[in-house]
Amino acid sequence: MKLIRDLLVLASGIISAMYLLNIGFGVAEFIPDNIPIFGNLDEAAATGLLINCLAYFGLNVGHLFRRKGEDAKPPVKTHDIDVSK
C-alpha cells in the first residue's frame, strides 16, 4: 500500500515539475496566463503540489520561503496506520 502511495506522490511531483518547466511551451495550460488575477493560479497550484511532494520524500524546502526572523515550526512526525488488521 505504501508503495502505491509513494508512486502516486512521485508521479504527482513529476507531472507538476514538468508543468512548471513548461515542456509544452504554453500550449497546454489549464488557465491562460493573460487572464488577469487568475492567470497564474495553475502555476501556484503546481508549485504547492511540488513542494508538498518533495516534503513527502524528506526534502523540506518550505524554510526557503519564510521571512528572516520567523521561527520555524519543528517538523511534524507522522506515523503510518496499518488498517489491514
MARBA-3410 file (N, C-alpha, C, O; in Angstrom, 1 decimal):
85
0.8,-1.2,0.0,0.0,0.0,0.0,0.9,1.3,0.0,0.6,2.2,-0.7 ~ 1.9,1.2,0.8,2.9,2.4,0.9,3.5,2.6,-0.5,3.8,3.7,-0.9 ~ 3.8,1.5,-1.2,4.5,1.6,-2.5,3.6,2.3,-3.5,4.0,3.1,-4.3 ~ 2.3,2.0,-3.4,1.3,2.7,-4.3,1.3,4.1,-4.0,1.2,5.0,-4.9 ~ 1.2,4.5,-2.7,1.1,5.9,-2.3,2.4,6.6,-2.7,2.4,7.7,-3.2
3.6,6.0,-2.5,4.8,6.6,-2.9,4.9,6.8,-4.5,5.3,7.9,-4.9 ~ 4.4,5.9,-5.2,4.4,6.0,-6.7,3.4,7.2,-7.1,3.7,7.9,-8.1 ~ 2.3,7.3,-6.4,1.3,8.4,-6.8,1.9,9.7,-6.4,1.7,10.7,-7.2 ~ 2.6,9.8,-5.3,3.2,11.1,-4.9,4.3,11.4,-5.9,4.5,12.6,-6.3 ~ 5.1,10.4,-6.2,6.2,10.6,-7.2,5.7,11.1,-8.6,6.2,12.0,-9.2
4.6,10.4,-9.0,4.0,10.8,-10.3,3.5,12.2,-10.3,3.6,13.0,-11.2 ~ 2.8,12.6,-9.1,2.3,13.9,-9.0,3.4,15.0,-9.0,3.3,16.0,-9.6 ~ 4.5,14.7,-8.4,5.7,15.6,-8.3,6.3,15.7,-9.7,6.6,16.8,-10.1 ~ 6.4,14.6,-10.5,7.0,14.7,-11.8,6.1,15.5,-12.7,6.6,16.3,-13.5 ~ 4.8,15.3,-12.7,3.8,16.0,-13.5,3.9,17.5,-13.2,3.8,18.3,-14.1
3.9,17.8,-11.9,3.9,19.3,-11.5,5.2,19.9,-12.0,5.2,21.1,-12.4 ~ 6.3,19.2,-11.8,7.6,19.7,-12.3,7.6,20.0,-13.8,8.1,21.0,-14.3 ~ 7.1,19.0,-14.5,7.0,19.1,-16.0,6.1,20.3,-16.4,6.4,21.0,-17.3 ~ 5.0,20.5,-15.7,4.1,21.6,-15.9,4.8,22.9,-15.7,4.7,23.9,-16.5 ~ 5.6,23.0,-14.6,6.3,24.2,-14.3,7.4,24.5,-15.2,7.8,25.7,-15.5
8.1,23.5,-15.7,9.2,23.6,-16.7,8.6,24.0,-18.1,9.4,24.4,-18.9 ~ 7.3,24.0,-18.2,6.7,24.4,-19.5,7.2,23.7,-20.7,7.6,24.2,-21.7 ~ 7.2,22.3,-20.5,7.6,21.4,-21.6,6.8,21.7,-22.9,7.3,21.6,-24.0 ~ 5.5,22.0,-22.8,4.7,22.1,-23.9,4.7,23.6,-24.5,3.9,23.9,-25.3 ~ 5.6,24.4,-24.0,5.8,25.8,-24.5,4.5,26.6,-24.4,4.2,27.4,-25.3
3.7,26.3,-23.3,2.5,27.1,-23.1,1.3,26.7,-23.9,0.2,27.3,-23.8 ~ 1.4,25.6,-24.7,0.3,25.2,-25.5,-0.8,24.5,-24.6,-2.0,24.8,-24.7 ~ -0.4,23.7,-23.6,-1.3,23.0,-22.7,-1.2,23.7,-21.4,-0.4,23.4,-20.6 ~ -2.1,24.6,-21.1,-2.3,25.3,-19.8,-3.7,25.2,-19.4,-4.6,25.2,-20.2 ~ -3.8,25.0,-18.1,-5.2,24.9,-17.5,-5.9,26.3,-17.6,-7.0,26.4,-17.9
-5.1,27.3,-17.2,-5.7,28.7,-17.2,-4.7,29.5,-17.9,-3.5,29.6,-17.5 ~ -5.1,30.2,-19.0,-4.1,31.0,-19.8,-3.6,32.1,-18.9,-4.3,32.7,-18.1 ~ -2.3,32.5,-19.1,-1.6,33.5,-18.2,-2.1,34.9,-18.5,-1.9,35.8,-17.6 ~ -2.7,35.1,-19.6,-3.1,36.5,-19.9,-4.5,36.9,-19.2,-5.0,38.0,-19.4 ~ -5.1,36.0,-18.5,-6.3,36.3,-17.7,-5.9,37.0,-16.4,-5.2,36.4,-15.6
-6.3,38.3,-16.2,-5.9,39.0,-15.0,-6.3,38.2,-13.7,-7.4,37.6,-13.6 ~ -5.4,38.3,-12.8,-5.6,37.7,-11.4,-5.6,36.2,-11.4,-4.8,35.6,-10.7 ~ -6.4,35.6,-12.3,-6.5,34.1,-12.3,-5.4,33.4,-13.2,-5.3,32.2,-13.1 ~ -4.7,34.2,-13.9,-3.8,33.6,-14.9,-2.7,32.7,-14.4,-2.2,31.8,-15.0 ~ -2.2,33.0,-13.2,-1.1,32.3,-12.6,-1.5,31.3,-11.5,-0.6,30.8,-10.8
-2.8,31.1,-11.3,-3.2,30.2,-10.3,-2.8,28.8,-10.5,-2.5,28.0,-9.6 ~ -2.8,28.3,-11.8,-2.4,27.0,-12.1,-0.9,26.7,-11.8,-0.6,25.7,-11.3 ~ -0.1,27.7,-12.0,1.3,27.6,-11.7,1.5,27.6,-10.2,2.4,26.9,-9.7 ~ 0.7,28.4,-9.5,0.8,28.4,-8.0,0.4,27.1,-7.4,1.0,26.6,-6.5 ~ -0.6,26.5,-8.0,-1.1,25.2,-7.5,0.0,24.1,-7.8,0.2,23.2,-7.0
0.6,24.1,-9.0,1.6,23.2,-9.3,2.8,23.3,-8.4,3.5,22.3,-8.1 ~ 3.2,24.6,-8.1,4.3,24.8,-7.2,4.0,24.2,-5.8,4.9,23.6,-5.2 ~ 2.8,24.5,-5.3,2.4,23.9,-4.0,2.5,22.4,-4.0,2.9,21.8,-3.0 ~ 2.0,21.8,-5.1,2.0,20.4,-5.2,3.4,19.8,-5.2,3.7,18.8,-4.5 ~ 4.3,20.5,-5.9,5.7,20.1,-6.0,6.4,20.2,-4.6,7.1,19.3,-4.2
6.1,21.3,-3.9,6.7,21.5,-2.6,6.3,20.4,-1.6,7.1,19.9,-0.9 ~ 5.0,20.0,-1.7,4.4,19.0,-0.8,5.0,17.6,-1.2,5.2,16.8,-0.3 ~ 5.2,17.4,-2.5,5.7,16.1,-2.9,7.2,15.9,-2.4,7.6,14.9,-2.0 ~ 7.9,17.0,-2.5,9.3,17.0,-2.1,9.4,16.8,-0.5,10.2,16.0,0.0 ~ 8.5,17.4,0.2,8.4,17.3,1.6,8.0,15.8,2.0,8.5,15.3,3.0
7.2,15.2,1.2,6.8,13.8,1.5,8.0,12.9,1.5,8.1,12.0,2.3 ~ 8.9,13.2,0.6,10.1,12.3,0.5,11.3,12.8,1.3,12.4,12.4,1.1 ~ 11.0,13.8,2.2,12.0,14.2,3.1,12.8,15.4,2.7,13.7,15.8,3.5 ~ 12.6,16.0,1.6,13.3,17.2,1.2,12.4,18.4,1.4,11.7,18.9,0.5 ~ 12.5,19.0,2.6,11.7,20.1,3.0,12.3,21.4,2.6,13.2,21.9,3.2
11.7,22.0,1.5,12.2,23.3,1.0,11.3,24.4,1.5,11.5,25.6,1.0 ~ 10.4,24.2,2.4,9.5,25.2,2.9,10.2,26.3,3.6,9.7,27.5,3.7 ~ 11.3,26.0,4.3,12.0,27.0,5.0,12.6,28.1,4.1,13.0,29.2,4.6 ~ 12.8,27.8,2.8,13.3,28.8,1.9,12.3,29.9,1.7,12.7,31.0,1.2 ~ 11.1,29.7,2.0,10.0,30.7,1.7,9.6,31.5,2.9,8.7,32.3,2.8
10.3,31.3,4.0,10.0,32.1,5.2,10.7,33.4,5.2,11.8,33.5,4.6 ~ 10.2,34.4,5.9,10.9,35.6,6.1,12.0,35.5,7.1,11.9,34.6,8.0 ~ 12.9,36.4,7.1,14.0,36.3,8.1,13.4,36.6,9.4,12.6,37.6,9.6 ~ 13.9,35.9,10.4,13.4,36.2,11.8,12.2,35.4,12.2,11.9,35.3,13.4 ~ 11.5,34.7,11.2,10.4,33.9,11.6,10.9,32.6,12.2,11.8,32.0,11.6
10.3,32.2,13.3,10.7,30.9,13.9,10.1,29.8,13.1,8.9,29.8,12.7 ~ 10.9,28.8,12.8,10.4,27.6,12.1,9.8,26.7,13.1,10.3,26.4,14.2 ~ 8.6,26.1,12.7,8.0,25.1,13.5,8.8,23.8,13.3,9.2,23.5,12.3 ~ 8.9,23.0,14.4,9.5,21.8,14.3,8.7,20.9,13.3,7.5,20.9,13.3 ~ 9.4,20.0,12.6,8.6,19.1,11.6,7.7,18.2,12.4,8.0,17.7,13.5
6.5,18.0,11.8,5.5,17.1,12.4,5.9,15.7,12.0,6.0,15.4,10.9 ~ 5.9,14.9,13.1,6.2,13.5,12.8,4.9,12.8,12.5,3.9,12.9,13.2 ~ 4.9,12.0,11.4,3.7,11.3,11.0,4.0,9.8,11.2,5.1,9.3,11.1 ~ 2.9,9.1,11.5,3.1,7.6,11.6,2.1,7.0,10.7,0.9,7.4,10.5 ~ 2.5,5.9,10.1,1.7,5.1,9.2,0.7,4.3,10.1,1.1,3.7,11.1
-0.5,4.3,9.7,-1.5,3.5,10.4,-1.8,2.2,9.6,-2.2,2.3,8.4 ~ -1.7,1.1,10.2,-1.9,-0.2,9.5,-3.4,-0.5,9.6,-3.9,-0.8,10.7 ~ -4.1,-0.4,8.5,-5.6,-0.6,8.6,-5.9,-2.0,8.1,-7.1,-2.3,7.9 ~ -4.9,-2.9,7.8,-5.2,-4.2,7.3,-5.6,-5.2,8.4,-5.9,-6.3,8.1 ~ -5.5,-4.8,9.6,-5.8,-5.7,10.7,-7.3,-5.8,11.0,-7.7,-6.6,11.8
END
